[in-house]
Amino acid sequence: MHRPRGVTWRKTQVTQNFPRAVVSSPTKQRPAKMAGILDVPKPRINCSMLSQFINRAVCFVGRVEKVHPTGKMFTVMDGEGNAATVELNEPLEEELSGIVEIIGMVSNKGEIMANTYNMLREDKGVPFDLELYNEALKVIHDFPQHYPFQVTASG
Amino acid sequence: MWNQGGYTESGMVGGYTQSPGGFASPALSQGGEKKGRTRATQIIPCTVSQLMSASQADEVFRVGDVEVTQVTIVGIIRSTDKSMTNIQYKVDDMTGAPMDVKQWVDTEDPSVDSTVLPPGTYVKVSGNLRSFQNHRSVVAFSVRPLADMNEITSHILEVVQAHMALCKPQTMPGNGGGMGASSTSMVRQGLGITGGSYAGANENPLMVINGLSANQNQVLSLIKGCPDQQGISIQDLKQRLSGISLAVIKQAVEFLSNEGHIFSTIDEDHYKSTDNDN
């Protein structure tokens, strides 16, 4: 993941002139909750699979790490301890923390251009086991015939 | 535990609906023995993509080799539409477009919870797959919000395990994901790719195929194989299982009887299997 140099992300302080070194991707022009992306398969992936899903819709589950002061970018960590960068169309309107499930497109730089996200509640006292979820990801990618992310023509 | 010995396919059929909601459907006790009789008595965890791709012959849907009628899916509600008699949800589990789920509302019955769940709620849907004018949907008898988000993970694993176990009757389902001796090359490839912790060494492939030990399985199979009306006697069992002591046979019989696999007939020494095709 390429991060612009000389920029420190702090939660409370506004950094100066954060360079918008982002790829202008078609999804950025569309409203945040685009119906289109919800109607296609969104394979569940982790960081190690990002490069295989460039320009494709994915579903990424991870723990929120840092949120950029502008609220339009944050990092998430997957069950293997790797981090991915997520960009939003609109700034966050809420405090983002804990486990989040993001749906978006993977950019050429391996960042996730998020269309929509939802937080997986852990308020019932049972923490979400991210490492176990990561193991499940390995299972579904090893056995795509039993967990297909595509709809084949039915008989 | 609720199945008929691991000799036919679907050794682990009974174990799928581990929903905390506590479905104890008695239909689960009948496994998937398809000996010319269609028993639509299984509830199979599935993905929306599998339901949409399922082939349909008459009223029977199949995902690969697996017959699916009653299914469970886990996904997030994308939209809700409530009318007088039913609630329609669109549930998205990331494998494709959101699936239409219809839940009938019984306006007369006050105990039935007809609270509409808002979009953004993760739910487990249990119901029947239906096709109407080429449009697939699930008619749900239960739409329950997830108590614990780890149910997402467990459903993912259950889907793979269920379809794998039901598709490959010769492969011992074993412990979730673990491969028995007769694994196919496809399975071996899977183990090689991940070397992951889930595909750990299957130490005892013989044990826990259907929840019964080797002795219990032997006793059960002999009891099942007896065509007599009065069943087989403990003495007969002892004669035919010379390697097992009488005490162990009696223990096995008591266990099987408590679990409901067998029942006594003319006296307490004669037993028949509860699931005979005789």
Interface residues (C-beta under 8 A of the other chain):
Chain A: L38 D39 V40 P41 K42 P43 R44 C59 I99 E101 I103 N118 L120 R121 E122 K124 V126 F128 D129 L132 Y133 E135 A136 K138 V139 I140 D142 F143 Q145 H146 Y147 P148 F149 Q150 V151 T152 A153 S154 G155
Chain B: T47 S49 Q50 M52 S53 A54 S55 Q56 A57 G64 I76 R78 D92 M94 T95 G96 A97 P98 G120 Y122 R136 A147 D148 M149 N150 I152 T153 I156 L157 V159 V160 H163 M164 C167 G177 M186 G190 I193 T194 G196 S197 Y198
